[in-house]
Amino acid sequence: MDFPPTSQCEPARLRAVHKRHGVVTALAGLDLALAPGRLLALLGPNGAGKTTAIAILLGLQQPDGGEARVFGQAPGTAAVRRQIGVMLQRAGIPDALKVRELLDLTRSYYPAPRSVTDCVAMAGLGGLLERRYGQLSGGQQRRVQFALAICGRPRLLFLDEPTTGLDIEARHTLWKAIRELVAGGCAVLLTTHYLEEAEALADRVSVIDRGRVIAEGSVAEVRARVAQRRIRCLTALPAEIVAGWPQVRGVRQDGGRLEIVADLAEPVVRRLLAGDADLAELEVARAGLAEAFLGLTRQAREQEAA
Amino acid sequence: MDAATAGARTPLRAYLLEARYEFLRLLRTPSFSLPTLLFPALFYLLFGVLLGSHRGGHVAARYFLATYGVFGVMGVALFGFGASVALDREGGLLALKRALPMPPAAYLLAKTAMAMIFATAVSVLLAAIAAGLAGVSLSPWQWMALLATNVLGVLPFAAIGLWLGGIVGAQGAPAVINLIYLPMAFLSGLWVPLGMLPPTLASLAQLWPAYHLAAIALRIVGQDTGQPWGPHLAVLAIVTVAFGLLAWRRLARPA
């Protein structure tokens, strides 16, 4: 076999991957690439194909078309699996085993595992080692799953919604550990519902919807793809009227307050000020990743419908 | 080169830990460990020793030593595989283990080892009651052969359990397993000797693997059915392979 040394290979790549589950198309030509020492955040609504993409890279599902490669090889081989760490949404970890036992067992799968002390420190598991998994809170269980994902010193880490159910402090502990891993050269694929998580951690963001990428780039680039501004003000102008103005994408009324999403802020602000001399508390902001992401999803659907 | 040498290394420690923790996991699950360990001993004490002592005495104590051993082995294997595989499959543990670099056979070997250890414990409990309370005396060879029968008897029922675990959901698994376990135990003459069943039911006993395992155990304790070993062993081997293959096809399919 003529594989190049795995250290020089790309950690993971999907090329035009298709996958159907019965009549449902889960992936419709998904492209995705991970680089060492980089974190890619996969964003998208539920059912967009995030979990299927991870299952294919783990070798748990076979693509119907296209190509999946992990360290230059087919996903799921023993040599590949020894280099990855996984945190899935549903882990089904046995309730009756203690945290120390779970770590012990998972570490034994890997050739050069991290020490238990390091795992405890990175995942914030102090004082939990002798507790049974089933006795832990949801957030503590999530931290145990993170420790199991990193205990093998993986060079490629899959984190499927890792911080769901965590309080802010625990989330920041995990973010710090993820940053350390990335700084140490680990490639990370992260899916999340928390957009601030992607903004805090991601080098690149892939927004996917209905099985394909609809936007890709740095967090700033993806946000810039939707140049929308969010305008807030107190005004007597009725929302129905403002909604008909050019550039206006959407209007939400909350008491006397209007929230307007517009492609371009200046002409809308000019009309607002001209139309209502008593207008107050004017605020203009660039749309956050949340709005950008919703905007992109909607644009993609509109284009398809047109 | 590194990957090649790492691949050739036998991860013995992973196999041992997998088995150890599978055993601990089920031992710490009272809904599994209490009935599987205690019911055979309890039933044997009641029906084989206390009730049996009135009439028949040693004959009944020997008969039920063999059949409650088989009853215990069935429970350990059917529940230890069926219910836990259903849970692992539904909960996502099976998928996680497949994604992790767990040695490929460790999952099944661990469950097999766990079931064999439980089967040994059941056998030792029954033997203690038989020798200590019921006055059953067997040669050392007979005791060892009975233990070996029970330990290896795990295999056909493990295969059936594995197949069930691939089909039923975690919630329904115990009920479905009991629907197979209890009628099969009764119809195979484990609770009541076949001669006391209606002849039509007794003639069906040949169909159940538990009957064939019990026939071997009964022959060892000297309650000969007069049949040769070969057909019993053949049926058990066929059941093991057939259900093992069915389970393999079912579980190897990507979720």
HADDOCK unambig.tbl for C-alpha pairs under 7 A between the chains (distance, minus, plus):
assign (segid A and resid 58 and name CA) (segid B and resid 99 and name CA) 5.60 0.50 0.50
assign (segid A and resid 60 and name CA) (segid B and resid 95 and name CA) 6.97 0.50 0.50
assign (segid A and resid 60 and name CA) (segid B and resid 99 and name CA) 6.88 0.50 0.50
assign (segid A and resid 60 and name CA) (segid B and resid 254 and name CA) 6.08 0.50 0.50
assign (segid A and resid 61 and name CA) (segid B and resid 254 and name CA) 5.64 0.50 0.50
assign (segid A and resid 76 and name CA) (segid B and resid 99 and name CA) 6.81 0.50 0.50
assign (segid A and resid 78 and name CA) (segid B and resid 101 and name CA) 6.12 0.50 0.50
assign (segid A and resid 79 and name CA) (segid B and resid 3 and name CA) 6.30 0.50 0.50
assign (segid A and resid 79 and name CA) (segid B and resid 7 and name CA) 6.88 0.50 0.50
assign (segid A and resid 81 and name CA) (segid B and resid 99 and name CA) 6.60 0.50 0.50
assign (segid A and resid 81 and name CA) (segid B and resid 100 and name CA) 5.82 0.50 0.50
assign (segid A and resid 81 and name CA) (segid B and resid 101 and name CA) 4.90 0.50 0.50
assign (segid A and resid 82 and name CA) (segid B and resid 101 and name CA) 5.08 0.50 0.50
assign (segid A and resid 90 and name CA) (segid B and resid 91 and name CA) 6.49 0.50 0.50
assign (segid A and resid 90 and name CA) (segid B and resid 92 and name CA) 5.45 0.50 0.50
assign (segid A and resid 91 and name CA) (segid B and resid 91 and name CA) 6.45 0.50 0.50
assign (segid A and resid 91 and name CA) (segid B and resid 92 and name CA) 5.02 0.50 0.50
assign (segid A and resid 91 and name CA) (segid B and resid 93 and name CA) 5.36 0.50 0.50
assign (segid A and resid 91 and name CA) (segid B and resid 96 and name CA) 6.44 0.50 0.50
assign (segid A and resid 92 and name CA) (segid B and resid 88 and name CA) 6.40 0.50 0.50
assign (segid A and resid 92 and name CA) (segid B and resid 91 and name CA) 4.16 0.50 0.50
assign (segid A and resid 92 and name CA) (segid B and resid 92 and name CA) 4.93 0.50 0.50
assign (segid A and resid 92 and name CA) (segid B and resid 93 and name CA) 4.62 0.50 0.50
assign (segid A and resid 93 and name CA) (segid B and resid 93 and name CA) 5.96 0.50 0.50
assign (segid A and resid 96 and name CA) (segid B and resid 25 and name CA) 5.31 0.50 0.50
assign (segid A and resid 96 and name CA) (segid B and resid 28 and name CA) 6.03 0.50 0.50
assign (segid A and resid 96 and name CA) (segid B and resid 29 and name CA) 6.79 0.50 0.50
assign (segid A and resid 97 and name CA) (segid B and resid 25 and name CA) 5.90 0.50 0.50
assign (segid A and resid 105 and name CA) (segid B and resid 14 and name CA) 6.75 0.50 0.50
assign (segid A and resid 105 and name CA) (segid B and resid 17 and name CA) 5.96 0.50 0.50
assign (segid A and resid 105 and name CA) (segid B and resid 18 and name CA) 6.59 0.50 0.50
assign (segid A and resid 108 and name CA) (segid B and resid 13 and name CA) 6.52 0.50 0.50
assign (segid A and resid 108 and name CA) (segid B and resid 14 and name CA) 5.04 0.50 0.50
assign (segid A and resid 109 and name CA) (segid B and resid 14 and name CA) 5.82 0.50 0.50
assign (segid A and resid 109 and name CA) (segid B and resid 101 and name CA) 5.52 0.50 0.50
assign (segid A and resid 109 and name CA) (segid B and resid 102 and name CA) 5.23 0.50 0.50
assign (segid A and resid 110 and name CA) (segid B and resid 101 and name CA) 6.75 0.50 0.50
